[in-house]
Amino acid sequence: MLWRDGTQARVDLADWIAIGSAPLASLREPALFATARTGLYGASVVWGEGDSDLAIDAFHFSLIAAEQRPFGSGEAAARPQPAP
């Protein structure tokens, strides 16, 4: 995914497809998955022909991307230790 700010991310949608509704199961087919394109106004990613119901909105796509984003030790928050 290339974001508007120029950053890029590789997003794995396998879990989203696996836990989604029956129509999402068709995205397991490589030929259909390869039809991915940007939806109207860049607000989604859509698959298939015409007005397909196979889509993920940009907000939820960005949540999945954030969950998968690698982070370094500088970003890890230390938990406070309880008082003895």
C-alpha positions as CSV (number, residue, x, y, z in Angstrom):
1,M,0.0,0.0,0.0
2,L,1.3,3.4,-0.9
3,W,-0.2,6.0,1.5
4,R,-1.0,9.6,0.6
5,D,1.9,10.8,2.7
6,G,4.3,8.8,0.6
7,T,5.0,6.0,3.1
8,Q,4.5,2.4,2.1
9,A,3.3,-0.7,3.9
10,R,2.9,-4.3,3.1
11,V,-0.4,-5.4,4.6
12,D,-1.4,-9.1,5.0
13,L,-5.2,-9.4,4.7
14,A,-5.3,-13.2,5.2
15,D,-6.7,-13.0,8.7
16,W,-9.3,-10.4,7.7
17,I,-10.4,-12.7,4.8
18,A,-10.4,-15.8,7.1
19,I,-12.7,-14.3,9.7
20,G,-14.9,-12.3,7.3
21,S,-18.2,-13.2,5.9
22,A,-18.8,-15.8,3.2
23,P,-18.3,-13.3,0.3
24,L,-14.8,-12.5,1.5
25,A,-13.9,-16.2,1.1
26,S,-13.8,-15.7,-2.7
27,L,-10.8,-13.4,-2.1
28,R,-8.8,-16.6,-1.5
29,E,-8.8,-17.1,-5.2
30,P,-5.5,-15.5,-6.6
31,A,-7.2,-14.3,-9.8
32,L,-9.9,-12.4,-7.9
33,F,-7.5,-11.0,-5.3
34,A,-5.2,-9.7,-8.2
35,T,-8.1,-7.4,-9.3
36,A,-7.6,-5.1,-6.3
37,R,-7.9,-1.4,-7.0
38,T,-8.5,1.8,-5.3
39,G,-12.1,2.6,-4.6
40,L,-14.0,5.8,-5.2
41,Y,-12.1,8.9,-3.9
42,G,-9.4,6.6,-2.6
43,A,-11.6,5.7,0.4
44,S,-11.3,1.9,0.0
45,V,-9.7,-1.0,-1.7
46,V,-12.1,-3.0,-3.9
47,W,-12.0,-6.3,-5.8
48,G,-13.9,-7.7,-8.7
49,E,-15.9,-6.0,-11.5
50,G,-18.2,-3.1,-11.3
51,D,-19.9,-2.2,-8.1
52,S,-18.5,-5.0,-6.1
53,D,-19.4,-5.6,-2.4
54,L,-15.9,-7.0,-2.0
55,A,-14.1,-4.0,-0.3
56,I,-12.3,-2.8,2.7
57,D,-12.6,0.8,3.7
58,A,-9.4,2.9,4.2
59,F,-10.0,3.3,7.9
60,H,-10.1,-0.5,8.6
61,F,-7.3,-1.1,6.2
62,S,-5.1,1.4,8.1
63,L,-6.0,-0.3,11.4
64,I,-4.8,-3.7,10.0
65,A,-1.6,-2.0,8.7
66,A,-0.9,-0.4,12.1
67,E,-1.3,-3.8,13.8
68,Q,1.2,-5.3,11.5
69,R,3.7,-2.4,11.6
70,P,7.0,-3.5,13.0
71,F,8.3,-1.4,15.9
72,G,11.6,-1.0,17.6
73,S,12.7,-1.1,21.2
74,G,12.5,2.7,21.4
75,E,8.7,2.4,20.7
76,A,8.1,-0.3,23.3
77,A,6.6,1.1,26.5
78,A,8.0,-0.1,29.8
79,R,5.5,-1.3,32.3
80,P,5.8,0.2,35.7
81,Q,6.8,-2.3,38.3
82,P,4.5,-2.6,41.4
83,A,5.9,-1.3,44.6
84,P,7.3,-4.0,46.9
